[in-house]
């Protein structure tokens, strides 16, 4: 978890356990986008949060050989959407 991500999380009112919960139990929004420049997949994941819906932007490393998936996840940013557009709503 980068210092930028930690700063944004503190500013926007979510915690590391919130993030882990969304990564474990949330759902991917839309289609992952492959980035050949950085050999990774960019995607958004959303899940339940006490204040609405926590949406995370993440990048999943495709590894040295540009495999389909690996276990390395870079957290880019996150935000909470309250009210409409919450978890389970159509995007």
Backbone as a printed PyTorch tensor [residue, N CA C, xyz], in Angstrom:
tensor([[[  0.8570,  -1.1700,   0.0000],
         [  0.0000,   0.0000,   0.0000],
         [  0.9080,   1.2400,   0.0000]],

        [[  0.7280,   2.0890,  -0.9950],
         [  1.5840,   3.2650,  -1.1230],
         [  1.1960,   4.3530,  -0.1230]],

        [[  2.1170,   5.2830,   0.1110],
         [  1.8240,   6.3970,   1.0140],
         [  0.7070,   7.2640,   0.4320]],

        [[  0.6620,   7.4000,  -0.8900],
         [ -0.4190,   8.1600,  -1.5340],
         [ -1.7720,   7.5160,  -1.2380]],

        [[ -1.8380,   6.1990,  -1.3660],
         [ -3.0950,   5.4950,  -1.1140],
         [ -3.5070,   5.6510,   0.3460]],

        [[ -2.5540,   5.5080,   1.2690],
         [ -2.8620,   5.6650,   2.6960],
         [ -3.3810,   7.0660,   3.0010]],

        [[ -2.7730,   8.0880,   2.3710],
         [ -3.2040,   9.4670,   2.5850],
         [ -4.6390,   9.6530,   2.0780]],

        [[ -4.9340,   9.1650,   0.8870],
         [ -6.2770,   9.2870,   0.3300],
         [ -7.2990,   8.5320,   1.1800]],

        [[ -6.9270,   7.3750,   1.6600],
         [ -7.8390,   6.6040,   2.5120],
         [ -8.1860,   7.3940,   3.7720]],

        [[ -7.1880,   7.9870,   4.4000],
         [ -7.4360,   8.7830,   5.6100],
         [ -8.3120,   9.9910,   5.2920]],

        [[ -8.0510,  10.6640,   4.1830],
         [ -8.8410,  11.8310,   3.7840],
         [-10.2830,  11.4590,   3.4480]],

        [[-10.4710,  10.2860,   2.8810],
         [-11.7860,   9.9030,   2.3670],
         [-12.5670,   8.9770,   3.2900]],

        [[-11.9800,   8.6330,   4.4370],
         [-12.7270,   7.9260,   5.4700],
         [-12.8510,   6.4250,   5.3350]],

        [[-11.8120,   5.7590,   4.8070],
         [-11.8200,   4.3000,   4.8200],
         [-10.4750,   3.7790,   5.3140]],

        [[-10.4570,   2.5340,   5.7550],
         [ -9.3030,   1.9450,   6.4210],
         [ -8.7540,   0.7450,   5.6400]],

        [[ -7.5950,   0.2670,   6.0600],
         [ -7.0130,  -0.9320,   5.4510],
         [ -7.9600,  -2.1250,   5.5570]],

        [[ -8.5980,  -2.3920,   6.7260],
         [ -9.5630,  -3.4980,   6.7640],
         [-10.7310,  -3.3090,   5.7820]],

        [[-11.1750,  -2.0630,   5.5820],
         [-12.2280,  -1.7960,   4.5890],
         [-11.7600,  -2.2250,   3.1960]],

        [[-10.5270,  -1.8470,   2.8530],
         [ -9.9540,  -2.1700,   1.5510],
         [ -9.8480,  -3.6820,   1.3770]],

        [[ -9.3350,  -4.3640,   2.3780],
         [ -9.1820,  -5.8130,   2.2930],
         [-10.5450,  -6.4930,   2.1260]],

        [[-11.5570,  -5.9860,   2.8170],
         [-12.9050,  -6.5390,   2.6960],
         [-13.4190,  -6.3990,   1.2600]],

        [[-13.2320,  -5.2290,   0.6640],
         [-13.6880,  -5.0200,  -0.7140],
         [-12.9080,  -5.9140,  -1.6780]],

        [[-11.6000,  -6.0440,  -1.4860],
         [-10.8100,  -6.8960,  -2.3740],
         [-11.2310,  -8.3690,  -2.2590]],

        [[-11.6120,  -8.7970,  -1.0620],
         [-12.0110, -10.1970,  -0.8590],
         [-13.4510, -10.4660,  -1.2940]],

        [[-14.3520,  -9.5130,  -1.0180],
         [-15.7810,  -9.7790,  -1.1960],
         [-16.4830,  -8.9040,  -2.2360]],

        [[-15.7640,  -7.9300,  -2.7860],
         [-16.3760,  -7.0070,  -3.7290],
         [-16.5130,  -7.5930,  -5.1200]],

        [[-16.9420,  -6.7460,  -6.0410],
         [-17.1100,  -7.1810,  -7.4180],
         [-16.3660,  -6.2400,  -8.3550]],

        [[-15.8690,  -6.7960,  -9.4410],
         [-15.1730,  -6.0090, -10.4480],
         [-16.2120,  -5.2320, -11.2430]],

        [[-15.9450,  -3.9530, -11.4540],
         [-16.8270,  -3.0950, -12.2430],
         [-16.2910,  -3.0670, -13.6680]],

        [[-17.1000,  -3.4230, -14.6260],
         [-16.6810,  -3.3860, -16.0260],
         [-15.6340,  -4.4420, -16.3440]],

        [[-14.9350,  -4.2140, -17.4300],
         [-13.9060,  -5.1450, -17.8970],
         [-12.5190,  -4.6510, -17.4930]],

        [[-11.6530,  -5.5470, -17.0130],
         [-10.2620,  -5.1500, -16.7630],
         [ -9.6140,  -4.6790, -18.0690]],

        [[ -8.7060,  -3.7110, -17.9570],
         [ -8.0190,  -3.1620, -19.1260],
         [ -6.5390,  -3.5170, -19.0390]],

        [[ -6.0240,  -4.1900, -20.0700],
         [ -4.6150,  -4.5620, -20.0760],
         [ -3.7610,  -3.3680, -20.4960]],

        [[ -2.6710,  -3.1370, -19.7890],
         [ -1.7390,  -2.0530, -20.0960],
         [ -0.3850,  -2.6750, -20.4710]],

        [[ -0.0690,  -2.7600, -21.7630],
         [  1.1950,  -3.3880, -22.1710],
         [  2.4230,  -2.6000, -21.7320]],

        [[  2.2910,  -1.2840, -21.5620],
         [  3.4340,  -0.4680, -21.1410],
         [  3.9610,  -0.8970, -19.7800]],

        [[  3.0330,  -1.1930, -18.8530],
         [  3.4360,  -1.5890, -17.4970],
         [  3.1990,  -3.0680, -17.2300]],

        [[  2.7320,  -3.7890, -18.2330],
         [  2.4890,  -5.2320, -18.1190],
         [  1.5810,  -5.5320, -16.9200]],

        [[  0.4200,  -4.8150, -16.8770],
         [ -0.5230,  -5.0530, -15.8010],
         [ -1.9570,  -4.8990, -16.2850]],

        [[ -2.8810,  -5.2820, -15.4320],
         [ -4.3150,  -5.1460, -15.6890],
         [ -4.8530,  -4.0820, -14.7480]],

        [[ -5.5700,  -3.0940, -15.2840],
         [ -6.1850,  -2.0530, -14.4660],
         [ -7.6740,  -2.3510, -14.3550]],

        [[ -8.2000,  -2.2100, -13.1380],
         [ -9.6120,  -2.4830, -12.9280],
         [-10.1340,  -1.7460, -11.7000]],

        [[-11.4490,  -1.6860, -11.6090],
         [-12.1050,  -1.0930, -10.4410],
         [-12.8790,  -2.1830,  -9.7250]],

        [[-12.8630,  -2.1210,  -8.4050],
         [-13.5630,  -3.0830,  -7.5680],
         [-14.4300,  -2.2950,  -6.5990]],

        [[-15.6700,  -2.7300,  -6.4190],
         [-16.5360,  -2.0410,  -5.4670],
         [-17.1010,  -3.0330,  -4.4640]],

        [[-17.3770,  -2.5040,  -3.2740],
         [-17.9390,  -3.3330,  -2.2240],
         [-18.5770,  -2.4890,  -1.1480]],

        [[-19.2400,  -3.1560,  -0.2340],
         [-19.9750,  -2.4890,   0.8300],
         [-19.0440,  -1.7680,   1.7950]],

        [[-19.5140,  -0.6210,   2.2590],
         [-18.8330,   0.1630,   3.2850],
         [-19.9200,   0.7480,   4.1740]],

        [[-19.6080,   1.0050,   5.4330],
         [-20.6050,   1.5440,   6.3600],
         [-21.2440,   2.8380,   5.8580]],

        [[-20.4950,   3.6200,   5.0880],
         [-20.9890,   4.9090,   4.6080],
         [-21.4870,   4.8730,   3.1660]],

        [[-21.5870,   3.6920,   2.5650],
         [-22.0530,   3.5730,   1.1810],
         [-21.3240,   2.4720,   0.4490]],

        [[-20.7360,   2.8310,  -0.6580],
         [-20.0280,   1.8780,  -1.5110],
         [-18.5810,   2.3330,  -1.6620]],

        [[-17.6360,   1.4760,  -1.3000],
         [-16.2180,   1.7860,  -1.4570],
         [-15.7710,   1.2850,  -2.8250]],

        [[-15.2330,   2.1880,  -3.6300],
         [-14.7590,   1.8490,  -4.9600],
         [-13.2440,   2.0180,  -4.9890]],

        [[-12.5510,   0.9610,  -5.4180],
         [-11.0910,   0.9580,  -5.4700],
         [-10.6190,   0.8610,  -6.9120]],

        [[ -9.6070,   1.6240,  -7.2510],
         [ -8.9130,   1.4820,  -8.5270],
         [ -7.6270,   0.7240,  -8.2280]],

        [[ -7.4160,  -0.3900,  -8.9140],
         [ -6.2500,  -1.2320,  -8.6540],
         [ -5.5830,  -1.6400,  -9.9610]],

        [[ -4.3390,  -2.0450,  -9.8510],
         [ -3.6030,  -2.6270, -10.9750],
         [ -3.0630,  -3.9750, -10.5130]],

        [[ -3.2790,  -4.9960, -11.3070],
         [ -2.7990,  -6.3360, -10.9950],
         [ -1.6360,  -6.6340, -11.9260]],

        [[ -0.4790,  -6.8970, -11.3430],
         [  0.7130,  -7.1750, -12.1450],
         [  0.5130,  -8.4350, -12.9630]],

        [[  0.9500,  -8.3780, -14.2100],
         [  0.9050,  -9.5600, -15.0670],
         [  2.2100, -10.3500, -14.9770]],

        [[  3.1270,  -9.9130, -14.1260],
         [  4.3690, -10.6410, -13.9120],
         [  5.3940, -10.4120, -15.0140]],

        [[  6.5510, -10.9940, -14.8270],
         [  7.6600, -10.8190, -15.7720],
         [  7.3430, -11.3480, -17.1660]],

        [[  6.5390, -12.3920, -17.2300],
         [  6.2170, -13.0170, -18.5110],
         [  4.8620, -12.5550, -19.0400]],

        [[  4.2930, -11.5070, -18.4370],
         [  2.9820, -10.9760, -18.8410],
         [  1.9010, -12.0500, -18.8150]],

        [[  1.8670, -12.8280, -17.7200],
         [  0.8420, -13.8340, -17.5450],
         [ -0.5250, -13.1420, -17.4380]],

        [[ -1.5760, -13.9260, -17.5420],
         [ -2.9230, -13.3740, -17.4420],
         [ -3.1290, -12.7070, -16.0880]],

        [[ -2.7870, -13.3640, -14.9840],
         [ -2.9380, -12.7990, -13.6390],
         [ -1.7550, -13.2310, -12.7780]],

        [[ -1.4520, -12.4300, -11.7950],
         [ -0.4940, -12.8280, -10.7670],
         [ -1.1010, -12.4200,  -9.4350]],

        [[ -0.3470, -12.5010,  -8.3670],
         [ -0.8860, -12.1850,  -7.0540],
         [ -0.4400, -10.8180,  -6.5510]],

        [[  0.1740, -10.0050,  -7.3970],
         [  0.6420,  -8.6860,  -7.0020],
         [ -0.4060,  -7.6330,  -7.3700]],

        [[ -0.9560,  -6.9550,  -6.3390],
         [ -1.9890,  -5.9480,  -6.5500],
         [ -1.4830,  -4.5990,  -6.0550]],

        [[ -1.5380,  -3.5860,  -6.9290],
         [ -1.1700,  -2.2140,  -6.5620],
         [ -2.4570,  -1.4340,  -6.3650]],

        [[ -2.6200,  -0.8630,  -5.1830],
         [ -3.7860,  -0.0390,  -4.8930],
         [ -3.5090,   1.3650,  -5.3890]],

        [[ -4.3250,   1.8710,  -6.3050],
         [ -4.0990,   3.1780,  -6.9040],
         [ -4.8220,   4.2680,  -6.1250]],

        [[ -6.1230,   4.1250,  -5.9520],
         [ -6.9030,   5.0900,  -5.1740],
         [ -8.2230,   4.4560,  -4.7860]],

        [[ -8.9970,   5.1660,  -4.0170],
         [-10.3060,   4.6870,  -3.6090],
         [-11.1630,   5.8510,  -3.1580]],

        [[-12.4740,   5.6380,  -3.1850],
         [-13.4010,   6.6520,  -2.7020],
         [-14.7040,   5.9870,  -2.3010]],

        [[-15.4690,   6.6830,  -1.4730],
         [-16.7570,   6.1800,  -1.0140],
         [-17.8490,   6.9350,  -1.7550]],

        [[-18.7620,   6.1890,  -2.3260],
         [-19.9240,   6.7780,  -2.9870],
         [-21.1300,   6.4900,  -2.0950]],

        [[-21.7380,   7.5480,  -1.6020],
         [-22.9180,   7.3720,  -0.7550],
         [-24.1690,   7.6160,  -1.5760]],

        [[-25.2870,   7.1320,  -1.0800],
         [-26.5530,   7.3340,  -1.7880],
         [-26.6220,   6.5000,  -3.0450]],

        [[-27.0860,   7.1010,  -4.1470],
         [-27.2390,   6.3910,  -5.4250],
         [-25.9030,   5.8710,  -5.9230]],

        [[-25.9570,   4.8050,  -6.6850],
         [-24.7470,   4.2120,  -7.2550],
         [-23.9990,   3.3390,  -6.2630]],

        [[-24.6980,   2.9240,  -5.2150],
         [-24.0610,   2.1100,  -4.1930],
         [-23.8470,   0.6960,  -4.6330]],

        [[-23.3800,  -0.1140,  -3.7310],
         [-23.0640,  -1.5140,  -3.9970],
         [-24.3010,  -2.2310,  -4.5030]],

        [[-24.1230,  -2.9590,  -5.5810],
         [-25.2080,  -3.7430,  -6.1430],
         [-26.0720,  -2.9740,  -7.1200]],

        [[-25.9350,  -1.6560,  -7.2100],
         [-26.6870,  -0.8780,  -8.1780],
         [-26.0610,  -1.0240,  -9.5560]],

        [[-26.8570,  -0.8290, -10.5630],
         [-26.3230,  -0.8710, -11.9280],
         [-25.3610,   0.2840, -12.1320]],

        [[-24.3000,   0.0440, -12.8420],
         [-23.2830,   1.0860, -13.1050],
         [-23.6510,   1.8310, -14.3480]]])
